[in-house]
Amino acid sequence: MSSTKVFEAIGDFLYNTIFLMYDNIGNLFNYSCIVLGFFGLFYWLRYQKKFNDQAANDPNQLK
């Protein structure tokens, strides 16, 4: 048995496994990433507003 057959077998196994998982998951992973990204954006914007308000009320800060 040559190493080519071993690597082709490994490649076929990985190829079939990845597409089997993709067919079962579908676009759920993509939608999850989008929702998580928007959640993180609004979380960050909320804290940024808090820090901006705190900076506006503190006249002794370095700018």
C-alpha positions as CSV (number, residue, x, y, z in Angstrom):
1,M,0.0,0.0,0.0
2,S,1.5,3.3,-1.0
3,S,1.2,6.5,1.0
4,T,-1.0,8.0,-1.8
5,K,-3.8,5.6,-1.0
6,V,-3.5,6.4,2.7
7,F,-3.7,10.2,2.1
8,E,-6.6,9.8,-0.3
9,A,-8.5,7.7,2.2
10,I,-7.9,10.3,4.9
11,G,-9.0,13.1,2.5
12,D,-12.1,11.2,1.5
13,F,-13.0,10.6,5.1
14,L,-12.6,14.3,6.1
15,Y,-14.4,15.4,3.0
16,N,-17.4,13.2,3.7
17,T,-17.4,14.1,7.4
18,I,-17.3,17.8,6.8
19,F,-20.1,17.8,4.2
20,L,-22.2,15.5,6.4
21,M,-21.9,18.0,9.3
22,Y,-22.6,20.9,6.9
23,D,-25.8,19.3,5.6
24,N,-27.1,18.7,9.1
25,I,-26.2,22.2,10.4
26,G,-27.2,24.2,7.3
27,N,-27.2,27.9,7.8
28,L,-27.7,27.7,11.6
29,F,-24.1,28.5,12.3
30,N,-24.1,31.5,10.0
31,Y,-27.2,32.9,11.6
32,S,-25.8,32.3,15.0
33,C,-22.6,34.2,14.1
34,I,-24.7,37.2,12.9
35,V,-26.9,37.3,16.0
36,L,-23.8,37.0,18.3
37,G,-22.1,39.8,16.3
38,F,-25.1,42.1,16.8
39,F,-25.3,41.2,20.4
40,G,-21.7,42.0,20.9
41,L,-22.0,45.3,19.0
42,F,-24.9,46.5,21.1
43,Y,-23.1,45.4,24.3
44,W,-20.0,47.4,23.3
45,L,-22.0,50.4,22.3
46,R,-23.8,50.5,25.6
47,Y,-20.5,50.4,27.5
48,Q,-19.1,53.1,25.1
49,K,-22.0,55.4,25.9
50,K,-21.4,54.8,29.6
51,F,-17.7,55.7,29.3
52,N,-18.5,58.8,27.2
53,D,-21.0,60.0,29.7
54,Q,-18.5,59.4,32.5
55,A,-15.8,61.3,30.6
56,A,-18.2,64.3,29.9
57,N,-18.9,64.6,33.6
58,D,-15.2,64.6,34.7
59,P,-13.5,67.9,33.8
60,N,-10.2,66.9,35.3
61,Q,-9.4,64.1,32.9
62,L,-6.5,64.1,30.4
63,K,-7.6,64.4,26.8
